[in-house]
């Protein structure tokens, strides 16, 4: 993985964190994944180690949980 991946579910906490992440590391350095719109990526997020969203997965695979918007159980539904 060469970019970080920012996973979120579209809630206000997630959207705010998305803007902050982009401001911090630059849009070209992060892939944004909205799990509410792209449910096919939920399994990938769980395998990466996400427990909640918003979360950033670094290129080395470290999961950084940012604030708290929703648990993965809520995202999965």
C-alpha positions as CSV (number, residue, x, y, z in Angstrom):
1,X,0.0,0.0,0.0
2,X,1.5,3.3,-1.0
3,X,-1.2,5.6,0.2
4,X,-3.0,5.9,3.5
5,X,-6.7,4.9,3.4
6,X,-9.3,6.9,5.3
7,X,-12.4,5.0,6.1
8,X,-15.6,6.7,7.2
9,X,-19.4,6.3,7.2
10,X,-20.5,9.8,6.3
11,X,-21.5,11.1,9.7
12,X,-20.6,14.7,10.7
13,X,-17.7,13.5,12.8
14,X,-16.4,11.5,9.9
15,X,-16.7,14.3,7.4
16,X,-14.9,16.7,9.7
17,X,-12.1,14.2,10.2
18,X,-11.9,13.6,6.4
19,X,-11.3,17.3,5.8
20,X,-8.7,17.4,8.6
21,X,-6.8,14.4,7.3
22,X,-6.8,15.8,3.7
23,X,-5.5,19.1,5.1
24,X,-2.8,17.3,7.1
25,X,-1.4,14.8,4.6
26,X,-2.7,16.0,1.3
27,X,-5.4,14.7,-1.0
28,X,-2.9,12.9,-3.2
29,X,-1.6,10.9,-0.3
30,X,-4.9,9.4,0.9
31,X,-7.7,7.3,-0.5
32,X,-11.1,8.1,0.9
33,X,-13.5,5.2,1.4
34,X,-17.1,6.0,2.4
35,X,-18.3,2.7,3.8
36,X,-21.9,3.8,3.6
37,X,-21.6,4.2,-0.1
38,X,-19.2,1.4,-0.8
39,X,-20.3,-1.5,1.4
40,X,-18.1,-3.9,-0.7
41,X,-15.1,-2.4,1.2
42,X,-16.4,-3.2,4.7
43,X,-14.8,-6.6,4.8
44,X,-11.5,-5.0,3.8
45,X,-11.8,-2.4,6.6
46,X,-12.5,-5.1,9.2
47,X,-9.5,-7.2,8.0
48,X,-7.3,-4.1,8.3
49,X,-8.3,-3.9,11.9
50,X,-10.9,-1.1,12.1
51,X,-13.0,-1.2,15.2
52,X,-14.7,2.1,14.5
53,X,-14.9,5.0,12.0
54,X,-13.5,7.4,11.1
55,X,-10.1,5.6,10.9
56,X,-6.9,6.0,8.9
57,X,-4.8,3.0,7.8
58,X,-1.3,4.1,7.1
59,X,0.8,2.7,4.3
60,X,2.5,0.3,6.8
61,X,-0.9,-1.0,7.9
62,X,-1.2,0.8,11.2
63,X,-4.8,1.7,12.1
64,X,-5.3,5.1,13.6
65,X,-8.8,5.4,15.1
66,X,-9.8,9.1,14.9
67,X,-12.4,10.4,17.4
68,X,-15.5,8.2,17.3
69,X,-18.3,8.3,14.8
70,X,-19.6,4.8,14.7
71,X,-18.5,1.2,15.6
72,X,-18.0,-1.2,12.8
73,X,-21.0,-3.2,14.1
74,X,-23.1,-0.1,13.4
75,X,-21.6,0.3,9.9
76,X,-22.2,-3.3,9.1
77,X,-25.7,-2.9,10.3
